[in-house]
């Protein structure tokens, strides 16, 4: 972009910077949410809740399915991009 374009877009720099920061935060949140270690830890915690009687079998099955879907989605995302930093 030329000098004139930069000067004309200068008032929008804070907006562009904010959009970049929001994008970075979103990518990091998705990385953590779909991280296999995080999902496995949540599965272990879910099993402990079932064994302690905090949740019933139906709730366990529902939440386990959600976690397994997250694990599968995370695997597909990593396979498609080869890592979490692509974007």
Steps between C-alpha positions, in 0.01 A plus 500: 500500500631842412573790727172673416303185583680466832429862590132466407462179700690629805181590692393135471825362648349442848212305345737288290719438805200402712378260232844339490507458879148352502606255228804394703292448815243299305769274349653436842160424654426251222843341541442443871137390451592232245833399657500120545659525845226738616225277365653188657525677836133597473411139414686378809323758715167395351568137586586599857169686524314190382681275748435738789131524412505871413348422159289216369572268206286703259683826579833319473413361156384839372809687622734221391360522145561876500859454614568227246358726226740774615789256490410391147451858380837598648670208327345595166598866547861412578515258208371771266746766612787286637505716814299748705688809387382503140250766431 
